[in-house]
């Protein structure tokens, strides 16, 4: 009996909630064979007891078929966070992704997609395996911003291969439909689309999947939080009070969904003159700090208005990659470093298990009418 025989047998054990097996995911770590005895370590990404139990039962069944009398099976899993110790759901439909970052905003037009693009590229430039999912179904801008607007993804079996640019894997509804085509979808269709983006895209074993959400706090955000354990949330805002009011709603959503808040990014924070490099206050600066303190988080970047950002977004040339010495690029790089450190801390402390949160229906409103 060889380790190859063991791995072939364990390819019959599908990871719960997904279509790939535990061997393909790389979860089988140590195999020690001693006659009719075997010691086996399986390292998984979910802390849910039912996931561990199913893998244990199915793996034990396959090993018994091979004739082993003594099976010592250890399943290593992340510790559930303390605040979610009563969790009843261990759902994670993309278990090969180590961490998920939700980029959110209370309103549109604050630079959320620009932030998502440059943070994703910044983390890739720092050596992380990064994916970028454009979950803004109605307004998918990521393909143009990443320079892949004229590319279509390939189909492999019943899965879709993500596009790639700047060391980042990319998927967007904008890459699957004709340019200019509108989507007139109800909330249930949006929810299904986001689940399929997580389950049916052949993402690599990513360190981070950055998810550019639609503005607001609706079906898409709740679906994501119930489908995968979101490791960190970032709220994007601008300095104006009307934007900050909406940002509070976004931060309150993170709190209610038990999503660890990595911080706030204040966009349009001053203007950098392309001629003299002087920075001027246009829409206000630093107004986000009181909101951050109110929700016990930090402002991890103040991104100024710089013409090169607009040019880079329109031409598919992210400023953090093509103008790394610019002030804006340096701030994105610093924010990317802080985000990586925050993710590492959350994982070290036991990970996020916010997917256990169940949807709530306002009093007097039936679920089918929402």
Residue pairs with C-beta under 8 A, 6 or more apart in sequence:
1 33
1 66
1 67
2 33
3 31
3 33
5 66
6 28
6 31
6 33
6 38
6 40
6 63
6 66
7 23
7 28
7 31
9 62
9 63
9 65
9 66
10 21
10 22
10 23
10 28
10 59
10 62
10 63
11 21
11 23
11 24
12 21
12 58
12 62
13 21
13 22
13 23
13 55
13 58
13 59
13 62
14 20
14 21
14 22
14 58
15 21
15 22
15 25
15 27
15 44
15 55
15 95
16 46
16 50
16 51
16 54
16 55
17 51
17 91
17 92
17 93
17 95
18 93
18 94
18 95
18 199
19 199
20 96
22 28
22 42
22 44
22 55
22 59
25 95
25 96
25 205
26 96
26 205
27 42
27 43
27 44
27 45
28 40
28 41
28 42
29 41
29 42
29 43
29 76
30 39
30 40
30 41
31 38
31 39
31 40
32 38
32 39
32 40
36 67
36 68
36 69
36 70
37 68
37 69
37 70
37 71
37 72
38 63
38 68
38 70
38 71
38 72
39 72
39 74
40 59
40 63
40 71
40 72
40 73
40 74
41 74
41 76
42 55
42 59
42 73
42 74
42 75
42 76
43 75
43 76
43 77
44 51
44 52
44 55
44 75
44 76
44 77
44 95
45 77
45 78
45 92
45 95
45 96
45 98
46 52
46 77
46 78
46 90
46 92
46 95
46 229
47 77
47 78
47 79
47 80
47 87
47 90
47 350
47 351
47 353
48 87
48 89
48 90
48 91
48 92
49 90
50 90
51 77
51 90
51 92
52 75
52 77
55 75
56 73
56 75
59 73
60 71
60 73
63 71
63 73
64 71
78 347
78 350
78 351
79 350
79 351
80 87
80 350
80 351
80 353
81 258
81 349
81 350
81 351
81 352
81 353
82 350
83 258
84 258
84 353
84 354
84 356
87 353
87 356
88 356
89 226
89 355
89 356
89 358
90 353
90 355
90 356
91 226
91 227
91 228
91 355
92 227
92 228
92 229
92 355
93 195
93 198
93 199
93 227
93 228
94 100
94 198
94 199
94 203
94 209
94 227
94 228
96 203
96 204
96 205
96 206
97 131
97 203
97 205
97 206
97 208
97 209
97 228
98 205
98 206
98 207
98 208
98 347
99 207
99 208
99 209
99 231
99 232
99 343
99 346
99 347
100 208
100 209
100 211
100 224
100 228
100 229
100 230
100 231
100 232
101 119
101 208
101 209
101 210
101 211
101 230
101 231
101 232
101 233
101 234
101 262
101 339
101 343
102 211
102 213
102 221
102 224
102 225
102 230
102 232
102 233
102 234
102 254
102 259
103 112
103 115
103 116
103 119
103 210
103 211
103 212
103 213
103 234
103 236
104 112
104 213
104 217
104 221
104 233
104 234
104 235
104 236
104 250
104 253
104 254
105 112
105 213
105 215
105 235
105 236
105 237
105 246
105 247
105 250
106 215
106 216
106 217
106 235
106 237
106 243
106 245
106 246
106 247
106 248
106 249
106 250
107 215
107 216
107 242
107 243
107 246
108 139
108 215
110 215
110 236
110 237
110 238
110 243
110 267
110 268
111 236
111 238
111 267
111 268
111 303
112 136
112 212
112 213
112 215
112 236
113 134
113 136
113 141
113 142
113 145
113 212
113 313
114 145
114 267
114 309
114 313
115 234
115 236
115 265
115 267
115 303
116 132
116 134
116 142
116 210
116 211
116 212
117 132
117 142
117 145
117 146
117 212
117 313
117 318
118 318
118 319
118 320
118 329
118 332
119 210
119 234
119 332
119 335
119 336
119 339
120 130
120 131
120 132
120 168
120 208
120 210
121 130
121 166
121 167
121 168
121 318
121 320
121 321
122 320
122 332
122 333
122 335
122 336
122 337
123 130
123 207
123 208
123 210
123 336
123 339
123 340
124 130
124 166
124 167
124 168
125 167
125 320
125 321
125 333
125 336
126 333
126 336
126 337
126 340
128 207
128 208
128 340
129 204
129 205
129 206
129 207
129 208
130 167
130 168
130 169
130 206
130 207
130 208
130 209
130 210
131 162
131 168
131 169
131 170
131 171
131 203
131 204
131 206
131 208
131 209
131 210
132 142
132 146
132 168
132 169
132 170
132 171
132 209
132 210
132 212
133 171
133 172
133 197
133 198
133 201
133 209
133 210
133 211
133 212
134 140
134 141
134 142
134 143
134 170
134 171
134 172
134 173
134 174
134 212
135 194
135 197
135 211
135 212
135 213
135 214
135 220
135 224
136 142
136 212
136 213
136 214
136 215
137 173
137 183
137 185
137 190
137 193
137 194
137 214
137 220
138 183
138 185
138 214
139 214
140 172
140 173
140 174
140 175
141 174
141 313
142 170
142 172
142 174
142 212
143 149
143 151
143 163
143 170
143 172
143 174
143 175
144 174
144 313
144 314
144 316
145 312
145 313
145 316
145 318
146 163
146 165
146 166
146 168
146 170
146 316
146 318
147 165
147 315
147 316
147 317
148 163
148 165
148 170
148 175
148 316
149 174
149 179
149 316
151 163
151 175
152 175
152 176
153 160
153 161
153 162
153 163
153 171
153 175
153 176
154 160
154 161
155 161
156 202
158 200
159 200
159 201
159 202
160 171
160 176
160 200
160 201
160 202
161 201
161 202
162 169
162 170
162 171
162 201
162 202
162 203
163 169
163 170
163 171
163 175
164 170
165 316
166 318
166 321
169 203
169 204
169 206
171 197
171 201
173 183
173 193
177 183
185 193
187 218
187 219
187 370
188 219
190 214
190 219
190 220
190 223
191 219
191 220
191 222
191 223
194 220
194 223
194 224
194 227
195 223
195 227
198 227
198 228
203 209
208 340
208 343
211 224
213 220
213 221
213 224
214 220
216 249
217 249
217 250
217 252
217 253
221 253
221 257
222 257
222 357
222 359
224 230
225 257
225 259
225 354
225 355
225 357
226 355
226 357
226 358
226 359
227 355
228 355
229 351
229 352
229 353
229 354
229 355
230 257
230 259
230 352
230 354
230 355
231 260
231 343
231 346
231 347
231 351
231 352
232 259
232 260
232 261
232 262
232 339
232 342
232 343
232 346
232 352
233 254
233 259
233 260
233 261
233 262
234 261
234 262
234 263
234 264
234 265
234 300
234 339
235 247
235 250
235 251
235 254
235 261
235 263
235 264
235 265
236 264
236 265
236 267
237 243
237 244
237 246
237 247
237 264
237 265
237 266
237 267
237 288
237 291
238 266
238 267
238 268
238 269
238 283
239 266
239 268
239 269
239 283
239 284
239 285
239 286
239 287
239 288
240 283
240 284
240 287
241 287
244 287
244 288
244 291
247 264
247 288
247 291
248 291
248 294
248 295
251 261
251 264
251 291
251 295
251 297
252 295
253 259
254 260
254 261
255 261
255 295
256 357
257 354
257 357
258 352
258 353
258 354
258 356
258 357
259 352
259 354
260 342
260 346
260 352
261 295
261 296
261 297
262 297
262 300
262 338
262 339
262 342
262 343
263 292
263 297
263 298
263 299
263 300
263 301
263 335
263 338
263 339
263 342
264 288
264 291
264 292
264 297
264 298
264 299
264 300
265 299
265 300
265 301
265 302
265 303
265 335
266 285
266 286
266 287
266 288
266 299
266 301
266 302
266 303
267 303
268 282
268 283
268 303
268 304
268 305
269 283
269 284
269 285
269 286
269 302
269 303
269 304
270 279
270 280
270 281
270 282
270 285
270 302
270 304
270 305
271 279
271 280
271 281
271 282
271 304
271 305
271 306
272 278
272 279
272 304
272 305
272 306
272 327
272 328
273 279
273 280
274 306
274 307
274 308
277 327
279 304
279 327
282 305
285 302
286 302
288 299
288 302
289 299
292 298
292 299
300 334
300 335
300 338
300 339
301 331
301 332
301 334
301 335
302 331
303 309
303 328
303 331
303 332
304 327
304 328
306 319
306 326
306 327
306 328
308 319
308 323
308 326
308 328
309 319
309 328
311 317
312 318
312 319
312 322
312 323
319 326
319 328
319 329
319 332
320 328
320 329
320 332
320 333
320 336
321 329
323 329
324 330
324 333
346 352
359 367
361 367
361 370
